[in-house]
Amino acid sequence: MKHVSHPEIIKRLKQAQGQLASVLSMFADGRSCMELAQQLQAVESIIRMSKQTLIHDHMEHCIGDALGEGGLSAEHALREFKTLSKYL
């Protein structure tokens, strides 16, 4: 299922992919551990934000809309929320 947020998430992940490639080059160039850690933190932050956006979008549109339309039981929604919570 495609959501409105997916193009932005894809854009962010491509940015993380580029940064990660840059980090690999930095290793090959012998850059300092401080610089490497800083760039890895940036990659991690992009991935974390992408994951949060995806999960929040799923909660709102997949679970929330299905509950509102009666297509999902409260028990099933609770199981979905519990499963998602381990990814937050």
Buried (B, 14 or more C-beta within 10 A) or exposed (E): EEBEBEEBBEEBBEBBEEBBEEBEEBEEEEEEEEEBEEBBEBBEEBBEBBBEBBBEBBBEBBBEEBBEEEEBEEEEBEEBEEEBEEEE
